[in-house]
Amino acid sequence: MVILDNVASIVEQNGKNVLLIGSNRFMKHYTGRGDRTRWRCCKSFNKCRAIAITYQDRIIKLNNSHNH
Ligand SMILES: [Zn+2]
């Protein structure tokens, strides 16, 4: 279990879910089995491989290494 202080889950004006981890934004990718939600960095189109997985509003897995 990863617990961070500077994590916020917000819904933007366009209705999209965004996870803020520090200064990096993660977009919702998909929700898998058992309510686990996978997020990927909003720069994933730029081959950034950072991802986060949340379960019931807690981060259970985090790869917070960015290429930008
Ligand atoms: Zn990134």
N, CA, C, O and the ligand as a Tripos MOL2 file, in Angstrom:
@<TRIPOS>MOLECULE
protein
  273   271    69     0     0
PROTEIN
NO_CHARGES

@<TRIPOS>ATOM
      1 N           0.8490   -1.1960    0.0000 N.3       1 MET1
      2 CA          0.0000    0.0000    0.0000 C.3       1 MET1
      3 C           0.8820    1.2430    0.0000 C.2       1 MET1
      4 O           1.7760    1.3980    0.8320 O.2       1 MET1
      5 N           0.6100    2.0990   -0.9350 N.am      2 VAL2
      6 CA          1.3510    3.3510   -1.0270 C.3       2 VAL2
      7 C           0.4560    4.4650   -0.5130 C.2       2 VAL2
      8 O          -0.6660    4.6430   -0.9900 O.2       2 VAL2
      9 N           0.9400    5.1900    0.4290 N.am      3 ILE3
     10 CA          0.1580    6.3120    0.9450 C.3       3 ILE3
     11 C           0.9820    7.5820    0.7830 C.2       3 ILE3
     12 O           2.0970    7.6890    1.2930 O.2       3 ILE3
     13 N           0.4240    8.5140    0.0820 N.am      4 LEU4
     14 CA          1.1140    9.7690   -0.1650 C.3       4 LEU4
     15 C           0.2590   10.9180    0.3430 C.2       4 LEU4
     16 O          -0.9700   10.8500    0.3700 O.2       4 LEU4
     17 N           0.9540   11.9750    0.7450 N.am      5 ASP5
     18 CA          0.2250   13.1280    1.2590 C.3       5 ASP5
     19 C          -0.3100   14.0120    0.1530 C.2       5 ASP5
     20 O          -1.3520   14.6520    0.2990 O.2       5 ASP5
     21 N           0.4130   14.0410   -0.9560 N.am      6 ASN6
     22 CA          0.1210   15.0620   -1.9510 C.3       6 ASN6
     23 C          -0.6530   14.5010   -3.1400 C.2       6 ASN6
     24 O          -0.3610   14.8160   -4.2940 O.2       6 ASN6
     25 N          -1.6350   13.6730   -2.8400 N.am      7 VAL7
     26 CA         -2.4530   13.0750   -3.8850 C.3       7 VAL7
     27 C          -3.8530   13.6390   -3.7870 C.2       7 VAL7
     28 O          -4.4260   13.7400   -2.7020 O.2       7 VAL7
     29 N          -4.3940   14.0020   -4.9290 N.am      8 ALA8
     30 CA         -5.7590   14.4930   -4.9630 C.3       8 ALA8
     31 C          -6.4680   13.9190   -6.1700 C.2       8 ALA8
     32 O          -5.9070   13.8680   -7.2640 O.2       8 ALA8
     33 N          -7.6680   13.4970   -5.9750 N.am      9 SER9
     34 CA         -8.4870   13.0210   -7.0800 C.3       9 SER9
     35 C          -9.5370   14.0810   -7.3670 C.2       9 SER9
     36 O         -10.3400   14.4220   -6.4990 O.2       9 SER9
     37 N          -9.5260   14.5930   -8.5690 N.am     10 ILE10
     38 CA        -10.4320   15.6800   -8.8900 C.3      10 ILE10
     39 C         -11.1910   15.3520  -10.1660 C.2      10 ILE10
     40 O         -10.7770   14.4990  -10.9520 O.2      10 ILE10
     41 N         -12.2780   16.0260  -10.3530 N.am     11 VAL11
     42 CA        -13.0390   15.9180  -11.5920 C.3      11 VAL11
     43 C         -12.9860   17.2810  -12.2560 C.2      11 VAL11
     44 O         -13.3900   18.2940  -11.6840 O.2      11 VAL11
     45 N         -12.4800   17.2770  -13.4700 N.am     12 GLU12
     46 CA        -12.3500   18.5420  -14.1680 C.3      12 GLU12
     47 C         -13.6890   18.9760  -14.7410 C.2      12 GLU12
     48 O         -14.6730   18.2370  -14.7190 O.2      12 GLU12
     49 N         -13.6920   20.1900  -15.2510 N.am     13 GLN13
     50 CA        -14.9420   20.7600  -15.7380 C.3      13 GLN13
     51 C         -15.5240   19.9690  -16.9020 C.2      13 GLN13
     52 O         -16.7360   19.9750  -17.1180 O.2      13 GLN13
     53 N         -14.6680   19.2930  -17.6440 N.am     14 ASN14
     54 CA        -15.1820   18.5080  -18.7670 C.3      14 ASN14
     55 C         -15.6480   17.1210  -18.3250 C.2      14 ASN14
     56 O         -16.0060   16.2850  -19.1550 O.2      14 ASN14
     57 N         -15.6420   16.8850  -17.0250 N.am     15 GLY15
     58 CA        -16.1640   15.6240  -16.5040 C.3      15 GLY15
     59 C         -15.1590   14.5110  -16.4130 C.2      15 GLY15
     60 O         -15.4910   13.4020  -15.9940 O.2      15 GLY15
     61 N         -13.9400   14.7870  -16.7960 N.am     16 LYS16
     62 CA        -12.9210   13.7490  -16.7490 C.3      16 LYS16
     63 C         -12.3130   13.6620  -15.3680 C.2      16 LYS16
     64 O         -12.0970   14.6700  -14.6960 O.2      16 LYS16
     65 N         -12.0410   12.4350  -14.9590 N.am     17 ASN17
     66 CA        -11.3820   12.2210  -13.6820 C.3      17 ASN17
     67 C          -9.8910   12.3990  -13.8540 C.2      17 ASN17
     68 O          -9.2980   11.9040  -14.8130 O.2      17 ASN17
     69 N          -9.2960   13.1040  -12.9250 N.am     18 VAL18
     70 CA         -7.8610   13.3500  -12.9480 C.3      18 VAL18
     71 C          -7.3130   13.0510  -11.5630 C.2      18 VAL18
     72 O          -7.9020   13.4250  -10.5480 O.2      18 VAL18
     73 N          -6.1820   12.3730  -11.5430 N.am     19 LEU19
     74 CA         -5.4860   12.1260  -10.2940 C.3      19 LEU19
     75 C          -4.2520   13.0050  -10.2840 C.2      19 LEU19
     76 O          -3.4290   12.9530  -11.1980 O.2      19 LEU19
     77 N          -4.1310   13.8070   -9.2510 N.am     20 LEU20
     78 CA         -2.9730   14.6760   -9.1160 C.3      20 LEU20
     79 C          -2.0250   14.0490   -8.1060 C.2      20 LEU20
     80 O          -2.3810   13.8500   -6.9450 O.2      20 LEU20
     81 N          -0.8140   13.7410   -8.5600 N.am     21 ILE21
     82 CA          0.2100   13.2240   -7.6560 C.3      21 ILE21
     83 C           1.3790   14.1820   -7.7390 C.2      21 ILE21
     84 O           2.1110   14.2060   -8.7280 O.2      21 ILE21
     85 N           1.5490   14.9770   -6.6850 N.am     22 GLY22
     86 CA          2.5200   16.0440   -6.7610 C.3      22 GLY22
     87 C           2.1000   17.0050   -7.8530 C.2      22 GLY22
     88 O           0.9810   17.5190   -7.8530 O.2      22 GLY22
     89 N           3.0120   17.2430   -8.7840 N.am     23 SER23
     90 CA          2.6840   18.1620   -9.8690 C.3      23 SER23
     91 C           2.3240   17.4150  -11.1480 C.2      23 SER23
     92 O           2.1750   18.0250  -12.2070 O.2      23 SER23
     93 N           2.1860   16.0930  -11.0510 N.am     24 ASN24
     94 CA          1.8920   15.3040  -12.2490 C.3      24 ASN24
     95 C           0.4260   14.9110  -12.2760 C.2      24 ASN24
     96 O          -0.1670   14.5780  -11.2500 O.2      24 ASN24
     97 N          -0.1380   14.9580  -13.4600 N.am     25 ARG25
     98 CA         -1.5380   14.6360  -13.6480 C.3      25 ARG25
     99 C          -1.6690   13.2660  -14.2900 C.2      25 ARG25
    100 O          -0.9810   12.9450  -15.2590 O.2      25 ARG25
    101 N          -2.5510   12.4810  -13.7400 N.am     26 PHE26
    102 CA         -2.8240   11.1580  -14.2700 C.3      26 PHE26
    103 C          -4.2710   11.1230  -14.7460 C.2      26 PHE26
    104 O          -5.1860   11.5600  -14.0470 O.2      26 PHE26
    105 N          -4.4540   10.5940  -15.9470 N.am     27 MET27
    106 CA         -5.7900   10.4650  -16.4920 C.3      27 MET27
    107 C          -6.2920    9.0500  -16.2450 C.2      27 MET27
    108 O          -5.5260    8.0860  -16.2460 O.2      27 MET27
    109 N          -7.5930    8.9530  -16.0330 N.am     28 LYS28
    110 CA         -8.1670    7.6390  -15.8180 C.3      28 LYS28
    111 C          -8.0180    6.8130  -17.0960 C.2      28 LYS28
    112 O          -8.3540    7.2650  -18.1900 O.2      28 LYS28
    113 N          -7.5170    5.6200  -16.9320 N.am     29 HIS29
    114 CA         -7.3020    4.7480  -18.0790 C.3      29 HIS29
    115 C          -8.4600    3.7730  -18.1780 C.2      29 HIS29
    116 O          -9.1960    3.7750  -19.1650 O.2      29 HIS29
    117 N          -8.6220    2.9540  -17.1760 N.am     30 TYR30
    118 CA         -9.7900    2.0930  -17.1340 C.3      30 TYR30
    119 C          -9.9700    1.5560  -15.7290 C.2      30 TYR30
    120 O          -9.0560    1.6070  -14.9060 O.2      30 TYR30
    121 N         -11.1440    1.0490  -15.4680 N.am     31 THR31
    122 CA        -11.4160    0.4030  -14.1940 C.3      31 THR31
    123 C         -11.4510   -1.0970  -14.4290 C.2      31 THR31
    124 O         -12.2220   -1.5970  -15.2480 O.2      31 THR31
    125 N         -10.6160   -1.7930  -13.7090 N.am     32 GLY32
    126 CA        -10.5230   -3.2380  -13.8820 C.3      32 GLY32
    127 C         -11.4070   -3.9690  -12.9040 C.2      32 GLY32
    128 O         -12.2910   -3.3930  -12.2710 O.2      32 GLY32
    129 N         -11.1390   -5.2670  -12.7980 N.am     33 ARG33
    130 CA        -11.9360   -6.0800  -11.8910 C.3      33 ARG33
    131 C         -11.7160   -5.6430  -10.4510 C.2      33 ARG33
    132 O         -10.6370   -5.1690  -10.0930 O.2      33 ARG33
    133 N         -12.7320   -5.8030   -9.6390 N.am     34 GLY34
    134 CA        -12.5840   -5.5220   -8.2170 C.3      34 GLY34
    135 C         -12.3940   -4.0570   -7.9120 C.2      34 GLY34
    136 O         -11.7710   -3.7020   -6.9120 O.2      34 GLY34
    137 N         -12.9300   -3.1980   -8.7700 N.am     35 ASP35
    138 CA        -12.9040   -1.7630   -8.5000 C.3      35 ASP35
    139 C         -11.5180   -1.1550   -8.5250 C.2      35 ASP35
    140 O         -11.3230   -0.0490   -8.0210 O.2      35 ASP35
    141 N         -10.5650   -1.8420   -9.0920 N.am     36 ARG36
    142 CA         -9.2440   -1.2360   -9.2180 C.3      36 ARG36
    143 C          -9.2340   -0.3260  -10.4450 C.2      36 ARG36
    144 O          -9.6110   -0.7330  -11.5440 O.2      36 ARG36
    145 N          -8.8040    0.8840  -10.2340 N.am     37 THR37
    146 CA         -8.7620    1.8500  -11.3270 C.3      37 THR37
    147 C          -7.3220    2.0970  -11.7240 C.2      37 THR37
    148 O          -6.4620    2.3630  -10.8850 O.2      37 THR37
    149 N          -7.0820    2.0060  -13.0040 N.am     38 ARG38
    150 CA         -5.7330    2.2490  -13.5050 C.3      38 ARG38
    151 C          -5.6760    3.6530  -14.0960 C.2      38 ARG38
    152 O          -6.5560    4.0660  -14.8500 O.2      38 ARG38
    153 N          -4.6250    4.3690  -13.7350 N.am     39 TRP39
    154 CA         -4.4110    5.7280  -14.2060 C.3      39 TRP39
    155 C          -3.0850    5.7680  -14.9240 C.2      39 TRP39
    156 O          -2.1460    5.0610  -14.5570 O.2      39 TRP39
    157 N          -3.0120    6.5820  -15.9310 N.am     40 ARG40
    158 CA         -1.7110    6.7590  -16.5560 C.3      40 ARG40
    159 C          -1.4370    8.2460  -16.7180 C.2      40 ARG40
    160 O          -2.3450    9.0730  -16.8060 O.2      40 ARG40
    161 N          -0.1530    8.5450  -16.7530 N.am     41 CYS41
    162 CA          0.2620    9.9400  -16.8330 C.3      41 CYS41
    163 C          -0.3580   10.5960  -18.0600 C.2      41 CYS41
    164 O          -0.4800    9.9740  -19.1150 O.2      41 CYS41
    165 N          -0.7420   11.8450  -17.9120 N.am     42 CYS42
    166 CA         -1.3640   12.5350  -19.0410 C.3      42 CYS42
    167 C          -0.3690   12.7350  -20.1740 C.2      42 CYS42
    168 O          -0.7520   13.1410  -21.2710 O.2      42 CYS42
    169 N           0.9030   12.4540  -19.9210 N.am     43 LYS43
    170 CA          1.8920   12.5310  -20.9940 C.3      43 LYS43
    171 C           2.2100   11.1400  -21.5260 C.2      43 LYS43
    172 O           3.2600   10.9280  -22.1320 O.2      43 LYS43
    173 N           1.3140   10.2010  -21.3020 N.am     44 SER44
    174 CA          1.5840    8.8380  -21.7740 C.3      44 SER44
    175 C           1.6910    8.8030  -23.2910 C.2      44 SER44
    176 O           2.3730    7.9440  -23.8510 O.2      44 SER44
    177 N           1.0180    9.7350  -23.9530 N.am     45 PHE45
    178 CA          1.1630    9.8060  -25.4110 C.3      45 PHE45
    179 C           2.6070   10.1110  -25.7900 C.2      45 PHE45
    180 O           3.0440    9.8440  -26.9090 O.2      45 PHE45
    181 N           3.3320   10.6740  -24.8360 N.am     46 ASN46
    182 CA          4.7310   11.0130  -25.0470 C.3      46 ASN46
    183 C           5.6400    9.9250  -24.5060 C.2      46 ASN46
    184 O           6.8090   10.1670  -24.2040 O.2      46 ASN46
    185 N           5.0900    8.7230  -24.3880 N.am     47 LYS47
    186 CA          5.8100    7.5400  -23.9360 C.3      47 LYS47
    187 C           6.2220    7.6230  -22.4730 C.2      47 LYS47
    188 O           7.1460    6.9330  -22.0450 O.2      47 LYS47
    189 N           5.5520    8.4500  -21.7200 N.am     48 CYS48
    190 CA          5.7650    8.4240  -20.2750 C.3      48 CYS48
    191 C           5.0800    7.1730  -19.7300 C.2      48 CYS48
    192 O           3.9220    6.9060  -20.0500 O.2      48 CYS48
    193 N           5.7980    6.4090  -18.9050 N.am     49 ARG49
    194 CA          5.2830    5.1240  -18.4600 C.3      49 ARG49
    195 C           4.7800    5.1560  -17.0230 C.2      49 ARG49
    196 O           4.5050    4.1110  -16.4330 O.2      49 ARG49
    197 N           4.6610    6.3410  -16.4670 N.am     50 ALA50
    198 CA          4.1900    6.4180  -15.0870 C.3      50 ALA50
    199 C           2.7180    5.9910  -15.0170 C.2      50 ALA50
    200 O           1.8930    6.4130  -15.8270 O.2      50 ALA50
    201 N           2.4190    5.1520  -14.0380 N.am     51 ILE51
    202 CA          1.0340    4.7120  -13.8560 C.3      51 ILE51
    203 C           0.7220    4.6530  -12.3600 C.2      51 ILE51
    204 O           1.6160    4.6080  -11.5150 O.2      51 ILE51
    205 N          -0.5380    4.6540  -12.0740 N.am     52 ALA52
    206 CA         -0.9720    4.4720  -10.6920 C.3      52 ALA52
    207 C          -2.2170    3.5930  -10.7260 C.2      52 ALA52
    208 O          -3.0130    3.6590  -11.6630 O.2      52 ALA52
    209 N          -2.3720    2.7820   -9.7060 N.am     53 ILE53
    210 CA         -3.5740    1.9720   -9.5670 C.3      53 ILE53
    211 C          -4.1790    2.2870   -8.2160 C.2      53 ILE53
    212 O          -3.5010    2.2480   -7.1890 O.2      53 ILE53
    213 N          -5.4480    2.5950   -8.2310 N.am     54 THR54
    214 CA         -6.1320    2.9180   -6.9830 C.3      54 THR54
    215 C          -7.2260    1.8930   -6.7240 C.2      54 THR54
    216 O          -7.7730    1.2800   -7.6400 O.2      54 THR54
    217 N          -7.5110    1.7400   -5.4770 N.am     55 TYR55
    218 CA         -8.5690    0.8490   -5.0390 C.3      55 TYR55
    219 C          -9.2670    1.5320   -3.8800 C.2      55 TYR55
    220 O          -8.6630    1.8000   -2.8410 O.2      55 TYR55
    221 N         -10.5310    1.8050   -4.0710 N.am     56 GLN56
    222 CA        -11.3150    2.4860   -3.0430 C.3      56 GLN56
    223 C         -10.5980    3.7430   -2.5440 C.2      56 GLN56
    224 O         -10.4050    3.9380   -1.3440 O.2      56 GLN56
    225 N         -10.2140    4.5800   -3.4950 N.am     57 ASP57
    226 CA         -9.6240    5.8860   -3.2190 C.3      57 ASP57
    227 C          -8.2520    5.8180   -2.5650 C.2      57 ASP57
    228 O          -7.7720    6.8250   -2.0450 O.2      57 ASP57
    229 N          -7.6170    4.6600   -2.5800 N.am     58 ARG58
    230 CA         -6.2470    4.5770   -2.0820 C.3      58 ARG58
    231 C          -5.3460    4.0940   -3.1960 C.2      58 ARG58
    232 O          -5.7360    3.2640   -4.0170 O.2      58 ARG58
    233 N          -4.1560    4.6160   -3.2150 N.am     59 ILE59
    234 CA         -3.1890    4.1550   -4.2040 C.3      59 ILE59
    235 C          -2.5750    2.8570   -3.7120 C.2      59 ILE59
    236 O          -1.9940    2.8020   -2.6280 O.2      59 ILE59
    237 N          -2.7110    1.8170   -4.5170 N.am     60 ILE60
    238 CA         -2.1220    0.5400   -4.1190 C.3      60 ILE60
    239 C          -0.8930    0.2300   -4.9540 C.2      60 ILE60
    240 O          -0.1020   -0.6440   -4.6000 O.2      60 ILE60
    241 N          -0.7310    0.9360   -6.0530 N.am     61 LYS61
    242 CA          0.4770    0.7350   -6.8430 C.3      61 LYS61
    243 C           0.7960    2.0440   -7.5290 C.2      61 LYS61
    244 O          -0.0930    2.7300   -8.0330 O.2      61 LYS61
    245 N           2.0790    2.3850   -7.5440 N.am     62 LEU62
    246 CA          2.4740    3.6420   -8.1320 C.3      62 LEU62
    247 C           3.8240    3.4990   -8.8050 C.2      62 LEU62
    248 O           4.7980    3.0590   -8.1950 O.2      62 LEU62
    249 N           3.8660    3.8720  -10.0550 N.am     63 ASN63
    250 CA          5.1330    4.0600  -10.7540 C.3      63 ASN63
    251 C           5.1940    5.5320  -11.1060 C.2      63 ASN63
    252 O           4.5950    5.9760  -12.0850 O.2      63 ASN63
    253 N           5.9180    6.2780  -10.3050 N.am     64 ASN64
    254 CA          5.8870    7.7350  -10.4390 C.3      64 ASN64
    255 C           7.1730    8.2420  -11.0780 C.2      64 ASN64
    256 O           7.6140    9.3540  -10.7900 O.2      64 ASN64
    257 N           7.7750    7.4300  -11.9450 N.am     65 SER65
    258 CA          8.9730    7.8900  -12.6570 C.3      65 SER65
    259 C           8.5620    8.3550  -14.0440 C.2      65 SER65
    260 O           8.0480    7.5830  -14.8530 O.2      65 SER65
    261 N           8.7980    9.6100  -14.2940 N.am     66 HIS66
    262 CA          8.3500   10.2510  -15.5240 C.3      66 HIS66
    263 C           9.5440   10.5210  -16.4270 C.2      66 HIS66
    264 O          10.6860   10.6050  -15.9730 O.2      66 HIS66
    265 N           9.2590   10.6500  -17.6850 N.am     67 ASN67
    266 CA         10.3160   10.9670  -18.6310 C.3      67 ASN67
    267 C          10.2500   12.4420  -19.0420 C.2      67 ASN67
    268 O          10.7540   12.8120  -20.1020 O.2      67 ASN67
    269 N           9.6550   13.2490  -18.2390 N.am     68 HIS68
    270 CA          9.5230   14.6670  -18.5680 C.3      68 HIS68
    271 C           9.6650   15.4970  -17.3130 C.2      68 HIS68
    272 O           9.5840   16.7240  -17.3720 O.2      68 HIS68
    273 ZN          4.5920   11.4490  -16.7580 Zn       69 ZN69
@<TRIPOS>BOND
     1     1     2 1
     2     2     3 1
     3     3     4 2
     4     3     5 am
     5     5     6 1
     6     6     7 1
     7     7     8 2
     8     7     9 am
     9     9    10 1
    10    10    11 1
    11    11    12 2
    12    11    13 am
    13    13    14 1
    14    14    15 1
    15    15    16 2
    16    15    17 am
    17    17    18 1
    18    18    19 1
    19    19    20 2
    20    19    21 am
    21    21    22 1
    22    22    23 1
    23    23    24 2
    24    23    25 am
    25    25    26 1
    26    26    27 1
    27    27    28 2
    28    27    29 am
    29    29    30 1
    30    30    31 1
    31    31    32 2
    32    31    33 am
    33    33    34 1
    34    34    35 1
    35    35    36 2
    36    35    37 am
    37    37    38 1
    38    38    39 1
    39    39    40 2
    40    39    41 am
    41    41    42 1
    42    42    43 1
    43    43    44 2
    44    43    45 am
    45    45    46 1
    46    46    47 1
    47    47    48 2
    48    47    49 am
    49    49    50 1
    50    50    51 1
    51    51    52 2
    52    51    53 am
    53    53    54 1
    54    54    55 1
    55    55    56 2
    56    55    57 am
    57    57    58 1
    58    58    59 1
    59    59    60 2
    60    59    61 am
    61    61    62 1
    62    62    63 1
    63    63    64 2
    64    63    65 am
    65    65    66 1
    66    66    67 1
    67    67    68 2
    68    67    69 am
    69    69    70 1
    70    70    71 1
    71    71    72 2
    72    71    73 am
    73    73    74 1
    74    74    75 1
    75    75    76 2
    76    75    77 am
    77    77    78 1
    78    78    79 1
    79    79    80 2
    80    79    81 am
    81    81    82 1
    82    82    83 1
    83    83    84 2
    84    83    85 am
    85    85    86 1
    86    86    87 1
    87    87    88 2
    88    87    89 am
    89    89    90 1
    90    90    91 1
    91    91    92 2
    92    91    93 am
    93    93    94 1
    94    94    95 1
    95    95    96 2
    96    95    97 am
    97    97    98 1
    98    98    99 1
    99    99   100 2
   100    99   101 am
   101   101   102 1
   102   102   103 1
   103   103   104 2
   104   103   105 am
   105   105   106 1
   106   106   107 1
   107   107   108 2
   108   107   109 am
   109   109   110 1
   110   110   111 1
   111   111   112 2
   112   111   113 am
   113   113   114 1
   114   114   115 1
   115   115   116 2
   116   115   117 am
   117   117   118 1
   118   118   119 1
   119   119   120 2
   120   119   121 am
   121   121   122 1
   122   122   123 1
   123   123   124 2
   124   123   125 am
   125   125   126 1
   126   126   127 1
   127   127   128 2
   128   127   129 am
   129   129   130 1
   130   130   131 1
   131   131   132 2
   132   131   133 am
   133   133   134 1
   134   134   135 1
   135   135   136 2
   136   135   137 am
   137   137   138 1
   138   138   139 1
   139   139   140 2
   140   139   141 am
   141   141   142 1
   142   142   143 1
   143   143   144 2
   144   143   145 am
   145   145   146 1
   146   146   147 1
   147   147   148 2
   148   147   149 am
   149   149   150 1
   150   150   151 1
   151   151   152 2
   152   151   153 am
   153   153   154 1
   154   154   155 1
   155   155   156 2
   156   155   157 am
   157   157   158 1
   158   158   159 1
   159   159   160 2
   160   159   161 am
   161   161   162 1
   162   162   163 1
   163   163   164 2
   164   163   165 am
   165   165   166 1
   166   166   167 1
   167   167   168 2
   168   167   169 am
   169   169   170 1
   170   170   171 1
   171   171   172 2
   172   171   173 am
   173   173   174 1
   174   174   175 1
   175   175   176 2
   176   175   177 am
   177   177   178 1
   178   178   179 1
   179   179   180 2
   180   179   181 am
   181   181   182 1
   182   182   183 1
   183   183   184 2
   184   183   185 am
   185   185   186 1
   186   186   187 1
   187   187   188 2
   188   187   189 am
   189   189   190 1
   190   190   191 1
   191   191   192 2
   192   191   193 am
   193   193   194 1
   194   194   195 1
   195   195   196 2
   196   195   197 am
   197   197   198 1
   198   198   199 1
   199   199   200 2
   200   199   201 am
   201   201   202 1
   202   202   203 1
   203   203   204 2
   204   203   205 am
   205   205   206 1
   206   206   207 1
   207   207   208 2
   208   207   209 am
   209   209   210 1
   210   210   211 1
   211   211   212 2
   212   211   213 am
   213   213   214 1
   214   214   215 1
   215   215   216 2
   216   215   217 am
   217   217   218 1
   218   218   219 1
   219   219   220 2
   220   219   221 am
   221   221   222 1
   222   222   223 1
   223   223   224 2
   224   223   225 am
   225   225   226 1
   226   226   227 1
   227   227   228 2
   228   227   229 am
   229   229   230 1
   230   230   231 1
   231   231   232 2
   232   231   233 am
   233   233   234 1
   234   234   235 1
   235   235   236 2
   236   235   237 am
   237   237   238 1
   238   238   239 1
   239   239   240 2
   240   239   241 am
   241   241   242 1
   242   242   243 1
   243   243   244 2
   244   243   245 am
   245   245   246 1
   246   246   247 1
   247   247   248 2
   248   247   249 am
   249   249   250 1
   250   250   251 1
   251   251   252 2
   252   251   253 am
   253   253   254 1
   254   254   255 1
   255   255   256 2
   256   255   257 am
   257   257   258 1
   258   258   259 1
   259   259   260 2
   260   259   261 am
   261   261   262 1
   262   262   263 1
   263   263   264 2
   264   263   265 am
   265   265   266 1
   266   266   267 1
   267   267   268 2
   268   267   269 am
   269   269   270 1
   270   270   271 1
   271   271   272 2
@<TRIPOS>SUBSTRUCTURE
     1 MET1         2 RESIDUE 1 A MET
     2 VAL2         6 RESIDUE 1 A VAL
     3 ILE3        10 RESIDUE 1 A ILE
     4 LEU4        14 RESIDUE 1 A LEU
     5 ASP5        18 RESIDUE 1 A ASP
     6 ASN6        22 RESIDUE 1 A ASN
     7 VAL7        26 RESIDUE 1 A VAL
     8 ALA8        30 RESIDUE 1 A ALA
     9 SER9        34 RESIDUE 1 A SER
    10 ILE10       38 RESIDUE 1 A ILE
    11 VAL11       42 RESIDUE 1 A VAL
    12 GLU12       46 RESIDUE 1 A GLU
    13 GLN13       50 RESIDUE 1 A GLN
    14 ASN14       54 RESIDUE 1 A ASN
    15 GLY15       58 RESIDUE 1 A GLY
    16 LYS16       62 RESIDUE 1 A LYS
    17 ASN17       66 RESIDUE 1 A ASN
    18 VAL18       70 RESIDUE 1 A VAL
    19 LEU19       74 RESIDUE 1 A LEU
    20 LEU20       78 RESIDUE 1 A LEU
    21 ILE21       82 RESIDUE 1 A ILE
    22 GLY22       86 RESIDUE 1 A GLY
    23 SER23       90 RESIDUE 1 A SER
    24 ASN24       94 RESIDUE 1 A ASN
    25 ARG25       98 RESIDUE 1 A ARG
    26 PHE26      102 RESIDUE 1 A PHE
    27 MET27      106 RESIDUE 1 A MET
    28 LYS28      110 RESIDUE 1 A LYS
    29 HIS29      114 RESIDUE 1 A HIS
    30 TYR30      118 RESIDUE 1 A TYR
    31 THR31      122 RESIDUE 1 A THR
    32 GLY32      126 RESIDUE 1 A GLY
    33 ARG33      130 RESIDUE 1 A ARG
    34 GLY34      134 RESIDUE 1 A GLY
    35 ASP35      138 RESIDUE 1 A ASP
    36 ARG36      142 RESIDUE 1 A ARG
    37 THR37      146 RESIDUE 1 A THR
    38 ARG38      150 RESIDUE 1 A ARG
    39 TRP39      154 RESIDUE 1 A TRP
    40 ARG40      158 RESIDUE 1 A ARG
    41 CYS41      162 RESIDUE 1 A CYS
    42 CYS42      166 RESIDUE 1 A CYS
    43 LYS43      170 RESIDUE 1 A LYS
    44 SER44      174 RESIDUE 1 A SER
    45 PHE45      178 RESIDUE 1 A PHE
    46 ASN46      182 RESIDUE 1 A ASN
    47 LYS47      186 RESIDUE 1 A LYS
    48 CYS48      190 RESIDUE 1 A CYS
    49 ARG49      194 RESIDUE 1 A ARG
    50 ALA50      198 RESIDUE 1 A ALA
    51 ILE51      202 RESIDUE 1 A ILE
    52 ALA52      206 RESIDUE 1 A ALA
    53 ILE53      210 RESIDUE 1 A ILE
    54 THR54      214 RESIDUE 1 A THR
    55 TYR55      218 RESIDUE 1 A TYR
    56 GLN56      222 RESIDUE 1 A GLN
    57 ASP57      226 RESIDUE 1 A ASP
    58 ARG58      230 RESIDUE 1 A ARG
    59 ILE59      234 RESIDUE 1 A ILE
    60 ILE60      238 RESIDUE 1 A ILE
    61 LYS61      242 RESIDUE 1 A LYS
    62 LEU62      246 RESIDUE 1 A LEU
    63 ASN63      250 RESIDUE 1 A ASN
    64 ASN64      254 RESIDUE 1 A ASN
    65 SER65      258 RESIDUE 1 A SER
    66 HIS66      262 RESIDUE 1 A HIS
    67 ASN67      266 RESIDUE 1 A ASN
    68 HIS68      270 RESIDUE 1 A HIS
    69 ZN69       273 GROUP 0 **** ****
